[in-house]
């Protein structure tokens, strides 16, 4: 955690370049997406094959196809975001549309050898869904957002004139605080110190009311172009070119209010508004193999390279401060980050490499026979390793400036210090009753953070039904997800940080309709 704070306090160029360590985990810590069938079995598709979602788990699974198939997977999610902050609980409900794996598969047998075949697939899926709203509030007699701004400015090494010019190095934070007198310099015993406007209230042992509201939207959509080869019904080899498309938007409103009746403590309230948008596109490779030593056994191995994504961030922020003069009269000050970015929205362009993954898997098929109508079901499981700490950022310039080199090196060091590799587990099964199937699944995604105090996990419980008859199939799945995390409204270096414990409960309905032709 110290490196995280050091990064913000001693590398203020982050405010201009816009990237922060949380950007790394946003694009690697999510549950497995797919069709209704794969979602119903917990997303465990590493060795099973025979489903278009294999494009995004183990593309060797496409090699099981010997016919052509088109698939469409719409869905809907609905849920509640709960947060507990300073012993105060808050809750928000949210609904949204989902896009499960959809696309086409073209399989073709070998006329000279019935035990050999090849297949090609083109698909699209929503890999991650960022649609969420979080809101928490509570009384705090411990710290203030204004203290973070004061700490940042005091340790930045910049003067007030440096920060308040039209090319400020701190346009979204300290520059706004200084311009609106949310922070200011005062002389105590001959020493100049930086103080936050709310510190007088905290020094008096009184509490301020804090309120955080953040709405995020967008997602990661990935196009996959895959090919696979079946050799003697024993070995299935596959590869996939992924094209991730990122669209993330965040709107934050954070406020603090004086709860005392004292009209001469210098502070009444302030509100910070932060608008951030990130878009990008890139590429990755997925390689996989499935080995079937016996008709009823399947073992899979897949490797996912990091996605190399060209990103662009757009950022604006503003602060409105309501202070009290020495006579108790109200004083209001407003400022926007565009004052310090030449009147334009702040923009940053860079390259991001997200985490690499490795998956091992095994499946057991009951009554594995050539006529799939006579199969009775299966059980399958995946173990996935995601190296979250391997995410990296770098400048997209041919010749980066020295400041950019120093900044990105510091950012990447913080990522290595904050995150760790984590194991994810998925298991599922299916029972077949002629043309109707019943399925159950479970998935657990473990904590990607090194700091044990920053708890995070994702869990999914799912079940569904399937129908297959005369070249048409329909699958319907319900998935119940529980996401736990912690949200910090701000961070300080000189003490433990206050945070909200969050719990997002999601219900999702997914339907997949497909035709063989």
C-alpha positions in Angstrom: 0.0 0.0 0.0 2.9 2.3 0.7 4.0 2.2 -3.0 0.5 3.0 -4.0 0.5 6.2 -1.9 4.0 7.0 -2.9 2.9 6.8 -6.5 0.2 9.4 -6.1 2.1 11.8 -3.9 5.4 11.8 -5.7 4.4 11.2 -9.3 1.8 13.9 -9.9 2.1 13.4 -13.6 -0.5 10.7 -13.1 -3.1 13.4 -13.0 -2.2 14.6 -16.5 -1.7 11.1 -18.0 -4.8 9.8 -16.2 -4.0 6.1 -15.7 -4.2 4.7 -12.2 -3.5 1.2 -10.8 -7.2 0.3 -10.7 -7.2 0.5 -14.5 -5.1 -2.7 -14.5 -7.5 -4.8 -12.5 -10.6 -3.5 -14.3 -9.7 -5.3 -17.4 -8.6 -8.6 -15.9 -10.9 -9.3 -12.9 -14.3 -10.5 -14.3 -16.3 -13.7 -14.5 -16.4 -16.0 -17.6 -18.9 -15.0 -20.2 -20.4 -17.3 -22.8 -23.6 -18.9 -24.1 -26.5 -19.9 -21.9 -25.2 -23.5 -21.9 -21.6 -22.6 -20.9 -22.9 -20.1 -18.3 -25.2 -22.8 -16.8 -22.1 -25.0 -16.1 -20.2 -22.2 -14.5 -18.2 -21.3 -17.6 -16.1 -24.5 -17.4 -15.4 -24.9 -21.1 -11.6 -25.6 -21.0 -11.9 -29.3 -22.1 -15.5 -29.9 -23.0 -15.7 -28.3 -26.4 -18.7 -28.4 -28.7 -19.9 -24.9 -27.8 -19.1 -21.5 -29.5 -18.0 -20.1 -26.2 -14.8 -22.2 -26.6 -13.5 -19.3 -28.7 -12.9 -17.4 -25.4 -11.7 -20.3 -23.2 -10.0 -23.0 -25.2 -10.4 -22.6 -29.0 -9.5 -26.3 -29.4 -13.1 -27.0 -28.4 -14.2 -25.7 -31.8 -12.6 -28.8 -33.3 -15.5 -30.9 -32.1 -17.8 -29.4 -34.8 -18.3 -31.1 -38.1 -21.4 -29.2 -39.2 -22.3 -25.5 -39.5 -24.0 -23.6 -36.7 -25.3 -20.1 -36.0 -25.8 -18.9 -32.5 -27.5 -15.8 -30.8 -27.3 -15.2 -27.1 -29.2 -12.2 -25.6 -29.5 -11.7 -21.9 -30.7 -9.5 -19.1 -29.1 -8.8 -15.6 -30.7 -7.2 -12.6 -29.2 -6.8 -9.2 -28.4 -4.7 -6.1 -25.2 -2.9 -5.1 -24.8 -2.6 -1.3 -22.1 -0.6 0.5 -21.3 -0.3 4.2 -19.4 2.9 5.0 -18.6 4.1 8.6 -21.2 1.7 9.9 -23.9 3.1 7.6 -25.5 0.8 5.0 -26.7 1.9 1.5 -28.3 0.1 -1.4 -29.0 0.7 -5.1 -30.8 -1.5 -7.7 -29.6 -1.8 -11.3 -30.8 -3.6 -14.5 -29.1 -4.0 -17.8 -28.8 -5.8 -21.2 -26.2 -8.6 -21.7 -24.7 -10.0 -24.9 -23.6 -13.6 -24.5 -21.4 -15.3 -27.1 -23.0 -15.2 -30.5 -21.7 -16.0 -34.0 -21.1 -18.8 -36.5 -19.2 -22.0 -36.7 -18.3 -23.8 -39.9 -17.2 -27.4 -39.4 -16.1 -29.7 -42.2 -15.1 -33.4 -42.1 -12.3 -35.1 -44.1 -13.8 -37.2 -46.9 -10.7 -39.4 -46.8 -10.6 -39.9 -43.1 -13.7 -39.7 -41.0 -11.6 -39.3 -37.8 -10.2 -36.0 -39.0 -12.0 -32.6 -39.4 -11.4 -28.9 -39.2 -13.6 -26.0 -38.1 -13.6 -22.2 -38.3 -15.6 -19.8 -36.1 -16.3 -16.0 -35.9 -17.9 -14.8 -32.7 -18.6 -11.8 -30.5 -19.2 -11.6 -26.8 -19.4 -9.1 -23.9 -16.3 -10.2 -21.9 -16.9 -7.7 -19.1 -19.9 -5.5 -18.1 -19.1 -2.2 -16.3 -22.7 -1.1 -15.8 -22.9 -0.4 -12.1 -23.9 2.3 -9.6 -22.4 2.6 -6.1 -23.6 5.0 -3.4 -22.5 5.3 0.2 -22.5 7.9 2.9 -21.6 8.2 6.5 -20.2 10.4 9.3 -16.4 10.7 9.6 -14.5 12.3 12.4 -11.3 10.7 11.3 -10.3 12.2 7.9 -11.4 14.3 4.9 -10.9 14.3 1.2 -9.4 17.8 1.6 -6.6 16.3 3.6 -5.6 14.1 0.6 -5.4 17.2 -1.6 -3.3 19.0 1.0 -1.0 16.0 1.4 -0.6 15.7 -2.4 0.3 19.3 -2.9 2.6 19.6 0.1 4.7 16.6 -1.1 4.6 17.4 -4.8 7.4 20.0 -4.7 5.4 22.4 -6.8 4.6 26.0 -5.9 1.1 27.5 -6.0 2.0 29.3 -9.2 3.2 26.0 -10.8 -0.1 24.3 -10.0 -2.4 27.2 -10.9 -1.0 27.8 -14.4 -2.8 26.8 -17.6 -0.6 23.7 -18.0 -0.9 22.5 -14.4 0.6 19.2 -13.5 -2.3 18.6 -11.1 -5.4 19.8 -13.0 -7.9 17.3 -11.6 -7.0 17.5 -7.9 -4.8 20.0 -6.1 -5.2 22.8 -8.7 -9.0 22.6 -8.1 -8.5 22.5 -4.3 -6.2 25.6 -4.4 -8.4 27.5 -6.8 -11.5 27.0 -4.6 -9.7 27.4 -1.3 -10.6 23.8 -0.3 -6.9 23.7 0.6 -4.6 26.6 1.4 -1.3 27.5 3.0 -1.0 28.9 6.5 1.9 29.8 8.8 2.2 28.0 12.1 5.1 28.8 14.4 7.0 30.3 11.5 6.4 27.2 9.3 4.3 27.2 6.2 1.9 24.2 6.0 -0.9 23.1 3.7 -4.3 22.6 5.4 -7.6 21.2 4.2 -10.7 23.4 4.8 -12.4 20.6 6.8 -9.5 20.0 9.2 -10.7 22.6 11.8 -13.9 20.5 12.2 -11.9 17.2 12.7 -9.5 18.9 15.1 -12.5 19.9 17.2 -13.5 16.2 17.4 -16.6 16.7 15.3 -17.7 14.7 12.3 -18.3 15.6 8.6 -20.9 14.0 6.5 -19.4 12.3 3.5 -21.3 11.2 0.4 -20.0 9.2 -2.6 -22.0 8.4 -5.7 -20.4 6.8 -8.8 -22.1 5.5 -11.9 -20.1 3.4 -14.4 -21.1 2.1 -17.7 -19.8 0.3 -20.8 -17.9 -3.0 -21.1 -15.4 -5.0 -23.0 -16.6 -6.6 -26.2 -14.4 -9.1 -28.0 -14.5 -10.4 -31.5 -12.9 -13.8 -32.0 -11.7 -15.5 -35.2 -10.8 -19.1 -34.5 -9.6 -22.2 -36.2 -9.3 -25.8 -34.9 -8.2 -29.2 -36.1 -9.4 -32.6 -35.0 -6.7 -35.4 -35.4 -8.1 -38.9 -35.1 -10.7 -37.9 -32.5 -7.8 -37.9 -29.9 -6.1 -34.5 -30.3 -7.9 -31.2 -30.9 -5.8 -28.2 -31.6 -7.0 -24.6 -31.8 -6.1 -21.0 -31.9 -8.0 -17.8 -31.7 -7.3 -14.1 -32.6 -9.2 -11.9 -30.2 -10.0 -8.3 -30.9 -11.1 -6.6 -27.6 -13.0 -3.3 -27.8 -13.1 -1.3 -24.6 -15.6 1.3 -23.6 -15.6 2.5 -20.0 -17.3 5.6 -18.6 -17.4 6.8 -15.0 -19.2 9.7 -13.4 -18.4 10.5 -9.8 -20.0 13.0 -7.4 -18.3 13.2 -4.0 -19.4 15.7 -1.2 -18.6 16.6 2.3 -20.8 18.7 4.7 -20.2 20.3 8.1 -22.6 18.7 10.6 -21.8 21.1 13.4 -23.8 24.2 14.3 -20.6 26.3 14.3 -20.7 28.9 11.5 -17.2 30.2 12.2 -15.1 27.1 11.6 -14.3 28.2 8.0 -16.0 25.2 6.2 -19.6 24.5 5.2 -19.4 22.0 2.3 -17.8 21.0 -1.0 -18.7 18.9 -4.0 -16.3 17.3 -6.4 -17.5 16.1 -9.8 -15.3 13.8 -11.9 -16.1 12.6 -15.4 -13.9 10.0 -17.0 -14.1 8.0 -20.3 -11.8 5.4 -21.6 -12.0 3.7 -25.1 -9.6 1.4 -26.9 -9.1 -1.6 -29.1 -6.4 -4.2 -29.4 -5.5 -7.8 -30.0 -4.7 -11.1 -28.2 -4.0 -14.7 -29.0 -5.5 -17.8 -27.3 -4.0 -21.2 -28.0 -5.3 -24.5 -26.8 -5.2 -28.3 -27.0 -7.7 -31.0 -25.8 -6.6 -34.6 -25.5 -9.1 -37.4 -25.4 -7.3 -40.6 -24.3 -10.6 -42.5 -23.9 -14.0 -41.8 -25.4 -15.3 -40.6 -22.0 -12.3 -38.6 -20.9 -11.1 -35.1 -22.0 -8.2 -33.0 -20.8 -7.6 -29.4 -21.8 -4.8 -26.8 -21.7 -5.1 -23.2 -22.9 -2.9 -20.2 -22.8 -4.1 -16.6 -23.3 -1.6 -13.9 -24.1 -2.0 -10.4 -22.7 -4.3 -8.1 -24.8 -2.3 -5.3 -26.2 -4.8 -2.4 -26.2 -4.4 1.1 -27.7 -6.2 3.3 -25.2 -7.5 6.9 -25.1 -8.7 8.6 -21.8 -10.8 11.8 -21.6 -11.1 13.4 -18.3 -12.7 16.5 -16.7 -13.3 17.4 -13.0 -14.7 20.3 -11.1 -15.1 21.4 -7.4 -17.5 23.8 -5.8 -16.6 24.9 -2.3 -18.8 26.6 0.2 -16.7 28.3 3.0 -17.4 30.7 5.8 -15.6 34.0 6.2 -14.2 35.0 9.7 -17.5 36.8 10.3 -19.5 33.7 9.4 -20.7 34.9 6.0 -20.9 32.3 3.2 -18.3 32.3 0.4 -18.7 30.1 -2.7 -15.9 29.2 -5.1 -16.0 27.1 -8.3 -13.4 25.8 -10.7 -13.1 23.3 -13.5 -10.1 21.3 -14.7 -10.4 23.0 -18.1 -8.9 26.1 -16.4 -5.6 24.2 -16.2 -5.7 22.2 -19.5 -5.8 25.1 -21.9 -9.6 25.1 -21.9 -9.8 21.6 -23.3 -10.9 18.2 -21.9 -7.8 16.4 -20.7 -6.7 13.6 -23.0 -4.2 10.8 -22.7 -3.1 8.1 -25.2 -1.2 5.0 -24.2 -0.7 1.2 -24.5 -2.0 -1.2 -22.0 -1.1 -4.9 -21.7 -3.6 -6.8 -19.4 -3.0 -10.0 -17.5 -2.1 -13.3 -19.1 -4.0 -16.5 -18.3 -3.5 -20.3 -18.2 -6.3 -22.9 -17.9 -6.1 -26.6 -17.2 -9.3 -28.6 -17.4 -10.8 -32.1 -17.3 -14.2 -33.6 -18.3 -15.9 -36.9 -17.9 -18.7 -37.8 -20.3 -21.3 -40.4 -19.3 -21.9 -42.9 -22.1 -19.7 -41.2 -24.7 -20.9 -42.6 -28.1 -20.8 -41.3 -31.6 -24.6 -40.6 -31.5 -24.7 -37.7 -29.2 -28.4 -38.2 -28.7 -27.6 -41.3 -26.6 -25.1 -39.5 -24.3 -26.3 -39.2 -20.7 -24.4 -36.1 -19.5 -21.0 -34.9 -18.2 -19.1 -33.3 -15.4 -16.3 -30.8 -16.1 -14.0 -28.5 -14.2 -11.5 -25.7 -15.0 -8.6 -24.3 -12.9 -7.5 -20.9 -14.3 -4.5 -18.9 -13.2 -4.6 -15.1 -13.9 -1.4 -13.2 -13.4 -3.0 -9.8 -12.4 0.3 -8.3 -11.5 1.6 -8.7 -15.1 -0.5 -5.9 -16.4 1.6 -3.1 -17.8 1.2 0.4 -19.2 3.5 2.4 -21.5 3.5 5.4 -23.7 2.3 5.0 -27.3 4.8 7.6 -28.5 7.7 6.5 -30.7 10.0 8.6 -28.5 8.5 8.9 -25.0 9.6 11.8 -22.9 11.7 11.3 -19.8 8.7 12.2 -17.6 6.6 9.5 -19.3 9.3 6.9 -18.8 9.6 7.7 -15.1 5.8 7.8 -14.7 5.0 4.5 -16.4 7.9 2.8 -14.6 6.5 3.9 -11.3 2.9 2.9 -12.2 4.0 -0.6 -13.3 6.0 -1.0 -10.0 2.8 -0.1 -8.1 0.8 -2.7 -10.0 3.4 -5.4 -9.2 3.2 -4.4 -5.6 -0.6 -4.2 -5.3 -1.7 -7.3 -7.2 -0.8 -10.9 -7.3 -1.5 -14.0 -9.4 -4.9 -15.6 -8.5 -6.6 -18.9 -9.1 -10.2 -19.2 -10.4 -12.2 -22.4 -10.2 -15.2 -23.4 -12.3 -17.2 -26.6 -12.2 -20.4 -27.8 -13.9 -22.4 -30.7 -15.1 -25.3 -31.7 -17.4 -27.8 -34.5 -17.3 -29.5 -35.4 -20.6 -33.1 -36.6 -20.9 -33.5 -37.4 -24.6 -34.0 -33.9 -26.1 -34.0 -32.0 -22.8 -31.0 -31.2 -20.7 -30.6 -30.0 -17.1 -27.4 -28.2 -16.0 -25.8 -26.8 -12.8 -22.6 -24.8 -12.4 -20.4 -23.0 -9.9 -17.5 -20.5 -10.3 -15.2 -18.8 -7.8 -12.8 -16.0 -8.7 -10.2 -15.4 -5.9 -8.8 -12.2 -4.5 -6.3 -10.4 -6.9 -4.9 -8.1 -4.2 -1.8 -8.7 -2.1 -3.0 -6.6 0.8 -5.2 -8.9 2.9 -7.2 -5.9 4.1 -8.4 -5.3 0.6 -10.8 -8.2 0.2 -12.3 -9.1 -3.2 -13.9 -12.1 -4.7 -16.5 -13.1 -7.3 -18.8 -16.1 -7.0 -21.3 -17.5 -9.5 -24.1 -20.1 -9.0 -25.9 -21.1 -12.1 -28.5 -23.5 -13.5 -30.4 -24.0 -16.7 -32.3 -26.1 -19.2 -31.6 -27.0 -22.8 -33.7 -28.3 -25.7 -32.3 -29.9 -28.9 -34.3 -31.3 -31.7 -34.0 -31.5 -35.5 -31.1 -29.1 -35.9 -32.5 -26.4 -33.6 -31.5 -25.8 -30.0 -32.7 -23.4 -27.2 -30.9 -22.9 -23.9 -32.1 -20.8 -20.9 -29.9 -20.1 -17.8 -30.2 -18.2 -14.6 -26.9 -17.2 -12.9 -26.6 -15.7 -9.4 -23.4 -13.7 -8.9 -21.9 -12.2 -5.7 -19.1 -9.7 -6.1 -17.3 -8.4 -3.0 -14.8 -5.5 -3.0 -13.7 -2.4 -1.2 -14.1 1.1 -2.4 -11.8 3.9 -1.2 -13.2 7.5 -1.6 -9.6 8.8 -1.2 -6.3 7.7 0.2 -3.9 9.2 2.8 -0.3 8.3 3.5 0.0 9.2 7.2 -2.7 6.8 8.6 -5.0 3.9 7.8 -7.5 4.6 5.1 -11.2 4.5 5.5 -13.2 2.6 2.9 -16.6 1.1 2.0 -17.1 -2.6 2.0 -19.2 -3.3 -1.1 -21.3 -6.3 -2.1 -22.9 -6.6 -5.5 -25.5 -9.2 -6.0 -26.5 -9.9 -9.6 -29.1 -12.1 -11.2 -28.8 -12.8 -14.8 -31.0 -14.5 -17.4 -29.4 -15.7 -20.6 -31.0 -17.4 -23.6 -29.2 -19.0 -26.5 -30.9 -19.9 -29.8 -29.1 -21.8 -32.4 -29.6 -23.6 -35.7 -27.5 -26.2 -37.5 -27.4 -25.9 -41.3 
